[in-house]
């Protein structure tokens, strides 16, 4: 099992690596922007947003999921 510190480090690395192409997109020459736009919009930005949300509010999501699974277990086994 992977420790929480390792998970956080992996998530931070993913967040940083997927943020680098966005900087390239912003600072690239205007003529080259159409070449990068679809990849940045549909791959890099969603991954960056999801990893950022996971780092920011991941504890809330985990708590909601664990409450739901506990409620389902109680409903299944009265």
C-alpha positions, -999 to +999 in steps of 0.1 A: +000+000+000+012+035-009+016+059+020-003+092+020+029+112+016+038+093-016+003+098-030+006+136-024+040+137-040+028+119-071-002+142-073+020+173-070+043+160-097+014+153-120+000+188-113+034+205-121+041+184-152+007+191-167+010+228-159+042+232-179+026+228-214+000+255-204+028+279-198+042+270-232+008+276-247+005+311-230+040+322-240+042+307-274+042+328-306+007+337-317+011+318-350+016+285-332-013+287-307-038+269-330-015+239-331-015+235-293-051+247-284-070+214-286-045+195-266-042+221-240-080+226-237-091+189-237-061+172-220-039+194-199-065+218-184-089+191-172-060+170-156-047+202-140-082+211-126-089+176-113-055+172-097-058+206-081-093+199-068-081+165-055-052+182-036-075+210-023-107+191-013-098+155-015-104+149+022-140+160+018-146+137-012-131+108+007-153+115+037-184+116+015-176+084-002-169+066+031-202+078+046-221+066+015-204+032+016-212+029+053-248+038+048-251+012+019-236-015+042-262-007+069-290-008+043-278-041+028-273-058+062-301-047+086 
